[in-house]
Amino acid sequence: MTRVLVTGFEPFAQDTYNPSWAAAQLLRDNPPDGVEVTAVQLPCVLGKSLTVLREAVLDSDPALVVSLGLSPRDCISVERVAINVNDCPIPDNAGRKPVDEPIVPNAPAAYFSTLPIKRCVTEVQKRTGLNSAVSQTGGTFVCNHVFYGLMHLLATEGEQRRGGFVHIPHTPEMPAAANHFVPSLPVEDTAKGLRVVLSTALAHDTDLAVAAGATH
């Protein structure tokens, strides 16, 4: 049985629900064949989220770590690169709003995901029909904070493990989606696509040599 850690976030700001945590629980309860998924909820708080993440990685000893976050996008977005900066346009759940601060002082400027990101996107589209894409940026808020912290942890304390970050859409019942401000996808469908991400990442060490970049 291959151990996988999946993290989602607690509700943010005025929301009472975060589909990233709901999706993580669905993956835990119905994982891909041959996989044992541990689901851990992270606080939407800079610093504290990385403390909880590190404890979860060390406790569960997974072969693969995939962190999930919420985004107002219309697809399952597999992130390419995490950058070493907190530059927050809004406060986190603890009211912190740092500007141009490193996540890890004196550490690399960026880390690439070690997921086969293009292969994951291709397989999600082929096997589920869901919209999926490679994303070139995870922002500079708590999602990127966790993504960078995860990759730094794996690079410095767990090189045998692989990991990455995936942004998922809102669900239809969330206020922003219900009011037609953002696209949405039922969390059960999101979990279906994420199961493909997990199984693809576990089955393949190498990525596809196909274009998945951006012009801007």
N, C-alpha and C positions, 0 to 999 in steps of 0.2 A: 504494500500500500504506500503510495507516494503522498507525502505530507505537503500541503499548500496552505499558506496563510493569506487570507483576504481581509482587507480592512475597509471599513466605511466610516463616514463621519456622523456625529450627532447632529440633530437639527441646528440650523444656523439662523441667527437673528430672530425674526418673528415666525419662522416656519416651525411647525410642530412635528414635522416628518422629514426625513432625509432618505431618498431612494437609494443612495449609495449604501447605507446600512441595511436597508430592506433587501437589496440585491445580494449583499454579502451573506445575510442569513439564509436566503433561498439557495445560494451555492453551498452553504454548509449543510443544509437539509437535503439537498439533491445534487450531489457533486458528480462530476464525470466518473465513468467507470474506473476503478482502480485508484481513486484519489480520495484522500481524507482532507477535508477543508476545515480549518479553524477560522472562525470569523471573530474579529475584534473591532469594537467601536472606538474611534479616535475622537478626542475633543477637537472642536474647531478653534483651537487656541495655539498660537505660535509657541514653540518650545515644549509645552506640555504634551502636544501631540507626538513629538519625537520621543519623549520619554516613554510613553505608553507603547509606541511602535517598537522601540528597541526591546522592551520587556517581552512583548509578544513574540518577536523573532527569536529571542534567546530561549523563551519557554517552549515554543512549539517546534523549534528546529526544522523549519520547512526547507524543501528543495527549491520552492518558488514562492515569491511574495508579490501579490498584485494589490495595489491600493486603488480604491475607487473614490471618485469625487463627482460632485454635481456641476453641470454646466448648462447654460441656455442654448445648447446646440441641438441639431436635429438628428444626431447619430451617435453611435458608440465610437468615441474618439480615443485611439491608442496613442499616448504621448511619446514623442521622440526623445526630448532632451529636457533635463532639469537644470536650472541656473541658480547660482549661489547668491541670491539676493531676496530680501524681504522689502518690497516697495508697495505698501498697502493702501489702496484707494479708500478702503472702508475699515472699520475696526473689526478685530476678531471677537469671539464670544467673551473674551475677558476685557474687551475695550481697548486692546493694544493696537496701535497703528504705526509701526515703524516705517521709516523711509530710508531707502538705500543702505540698509544694514545687511551684512553677510549672514547667511544662515549658519555657516560654519567658518569662523575666522581662519585665514591662512590655509584654506582648502581650495581644491580646483574650482575654476570658474563655472564648470558645467560637468554633468555626467550624461552619457547616453543611456537610454533604456537597454537592458540586456534581454528583453523579449524580442522574438522575431516579429517586429511590429507590422511589416507589410504582409507577411504570411498570415498573421492573425486577422488583419483586416480582410484579406482576400477570402479566408475560410469562413469568416462570419457572413460575408455577403453570399458566398456560394452555398453554404449549408443551412442558413436561416432565412435568407432574403432580406435581412435587416440592413439598414444603411449604416455603414461603418467607414471610418477614414483615419489616416495618420494625421495627427495634430503636431504642428511645429512648435507650439508653445502651450504650456500649462498655466500661463499667467505669472504673477509675482505675489500671490496671496497664499492662503493656507494650503491649497492643493499643491502648488509648486514647492512650498516649504516641506511638505511631507514627502513628495517625490524626490527632492534633492536629499533630504535627510535619509530616506531609505537607500538611495544609491550610494551615498557616502558610507552608510553603515555596512552595506554589502561589500563595498570596496575595501574597507578597513578592518572589518571584523567577521566577514562571512563570504569569502571569495568563491566558495563552492556553491553558493546560492545565486539564483538569478531573480530579477525583479523588474517591476515597472509600474506605470500608472495609467489608469483608464478613466476618462470622463464619460459620464452617462447623462442622458436627458432627464428633465423633469417628468413626473407622472401626470396624467390628465387631471387628477383631482386637486393637484397643488394650485394655490391661488394664481400664481404667475401664468400657469398653463390654462387654467379654467377661464381666465380673463383674456386669453389669446395674446399674451405678451411674449411667450416663448413656445417653441415646439415641445412635444411631449411623446412619451412612449410608455405603455404599461410596464410595470417593473417585472412582471413575469416574462415579457418578451426580452427585456434587457438582460435578465438572468440567463435566458436561453442563449443569447449572443455571447455572454461572458463565459458560459460553460465551454463554448468553442474556443474562446481566447485561452482559457486554462489548458484545455486538452492539446491545442496547437502548440502552445509554449512548451509544454512538457514533452511533446513528441519531436520537436525540431530545435536543434541548436543553431542552425543557420537561417538566414532570411532570404527572401526572394529578391532577385535583381530586377526590380520593376520600379518605374517612376511613381513616387508618391509624395513629391515635394510641392512647393507652392511658389508662385511668382511674386507674392507680396505678403 
